[in-house]
Amino acid sequence: MKIESNTPQRLVLRDRPILMPCALLGGSVSCLYGVLAPEAGQTVLITTLMVLVSAAMGLAAWWYAPWQRIVFDRSAGEVIHHVHRLGRHSTHRMPLQAIHRIRHESHMNDSSRSYRLVLETAGGAWPLSAIFTGGRHDETETAIREWLTRPD
């Protein structure tokens, strides 16, 4: 997650993952090529499995790697979270007064820990990212914390 702009009135963050969707879509295309190649000659079971794997990888790229833009707007008094997925755009809004704090949420799998930033509200955690990543986003967390505590 990158800081696009940081002014007293607006803090704008963007997240545009490239590596994971490209890897997933590349795997999806490879599976489809394996099915459609004239020299493949697979059985119906293998063909069906490869089509299913290809579809699953394409869906994973669509769901887990959206382009996001998060705008903390002091003049509007709200946070606006834009999520752009292939063929779909959604916008979520929350009043700035509802935010208690920003924190890291962590997830441990096998031998590595991954993180994402969440806004703590009375209603629970409001994730700023759909997925957990290896980086802690300390710079972004500090910028959000300083912006939220900055006097008007």
C-alpha positions in Angstrom: 0.0 0.0 0.0 1.4 3.3 -1.1 0.8 6.9 0.0 -0.5 8.8 -3.0 -1.0 12.1 -1.2 -0.9 13.4 2.4 -2.3 16.9 3.1 -4.0 18.2 6.2 -7.4 17.7 4.5 -6.9 14.4 2.6 -4.8 11.3 2.9 -5.0 9.1 -0.2 -3.6 5.5 -0.2 -3.5 3.2 -3.2 -2.8 -0.5 -3.5 -2.3 -2.0 -7.0 -0.9 -5.5 -6.7 0.7 -6.7 -9.9 2.8 -9.8 -9.1 0.1 -12.1 -7.7 -2.6 -11.5 -10.3 0.0 -11.8 -13.1 1.2 -15.1 -11.6 -2.3 -16.4 -11.2 -3.5 -15.4 -14.6 -0.3 -16.8 -16.1 -1.0 -20.1 -14.5 -4.6 -20.0 -15.7 -3.6 -19.3 -19.3 -1.0 -22.2 -19.0 -3.6 -24.6 -17.9 -5.9 -23.5 -20.7 -3.1 -23.9 -23.2 -2.5 -27.4 -21.9 -6.1 -28.3 -22.6 -6.4 -26.5 -26.0 -3.1 -27.5 -27.5 -3.6 -29.8 -30.4 -0.9 -32.2 -29.3 -2.2 -32.4 -25.8 -4.3 -35.6 -26.2 -5.5 -35.8 -22.6 -8.4 -37.8 -21.3 -11.7 -36.1 -20.5 -10.9 -36.3 -16.8 -7.5 -34.5 -17.2 -9.1 -31.9 -19.5 -11.9 -31.3 -17.0 -9.5 -30.9 -14.1 -7.3 -28.5 -16.0 -10.2 -26.3 -17.0 -11.4 -26.3 -13.3 -7.9 -25.3 -12.1 -7.7 -22.6 -14.8 -11.0 -21.2 -13.7 -10.1 -21.3 -10.0 -6.8 -19.5 -10.7 -8.7 -16.8 -12.7 -11.2 -16.3 -10.0 -8.5 -16.1 -7.4 -6.8 -13.4 -9.4 -10.1 -11.5 -9.6 -11.0 -11.8 -6.0 -7.7 -11.6 -4.1 -5.9 -8.9 -6.0 -8.2 -5.9 -6.4 -6.9 -2.4 -7.1 -7.8 -0.2 -4.1 -7.9 3.5 -3.3 -8.6 4.7 0.2 -9.3 8.3 0.8 -9.4 9.8 4.3 -11.3 13.1 3.7 -11.4 15.5 6.6 -13.8 18.0 4.8 -16.3 15.2 4.1 -15.7 13.6 7.5 -15.4 10.1 6.1 -13.1 7.4 4.8 -14.0 6.3 1.2 -12.7 2.8 0.2 -12.8 2.2 -3.6 -12.3 -1.4 -4.7 -11.8 -2.1 -8.4 -12.0 -5.7 -9.5 -12.1 -6.9 -13.1 -15.5 -5.8 -14.3 -16.7 -4.5 -10.9 -16.3 -1.4 -8.8 -17.5 -1.0 -5.2 -17.3 1.9 -2.8 -17.5 1.6 1.0 -17.8 4.7 3.3 -17.3 5.1 7.0 -17.4 8.3 9.2 -14.0 9.4 10.5 -15.5 9.6 14.0 -16.2 5.9 14.0 -12.4 5.1 13.9 -10.9 4.3 17.2 -7.4 3.4 16.0 -5.3 1.8 13.2 -3.5 -1.5 13.8 -1.8 -4.4 12.1 -3.7 -7.7 11.9 -1.4 -10.7 11.5 -1.9 -14.2 10.2 0.6 -17.1 10.8 0.9 -19.9 8.4 3.6 -22.6 8.4 6.8 -20.6 9.0 5.8 -17.1 8.0 3.7 -14.3 9.3 1.7 -12.0 7.1 0.0 -8.7 7.9 -2.7 -6.3 6.8 -3.8 -2.9 8.1 -7.2 -2.6 9.8 -9.2 0.3 11.2 -10.6 -0.5 14.7 -14.2 0.7 15.0 -17.0 0.0 17.5 -18.4 -2.4 15.0 -15.1 -4.3 14.7 -12.2 -4.4 12.4 -12.4 -2.7 9.0 -9.6 -4.2 6.8 -7.9 -1.9 4.4 -6.8 -4.8 2.3 -8.5 -8.0 1.1 -5.4 -10.1 1.6 -2.5 -10.5 4.1 1.0 -9.7 2.7 4.5 -10.2 4.0 5.2 -6.5 4.6 4.1 -4.8 7.8 3.2 -1.4 6.1 4.7 0.5 9.0 5.1 3.7 6.9 1.5 3.6 5.9 0.3 2.9 9.4 2.3 5.8 10.8 0.9 8.2 8.1 -2.7 7.1 8.9 -2.1 7.4 12.6 -0.5 10.9 12.3 -3.2 12.1 9.9 -6.1 10.9 12.2 -4.5 12.6 15.2 -3.6 15.8 13.4 -5.6 18.7 14.7 -8.0 20.3 12.2 
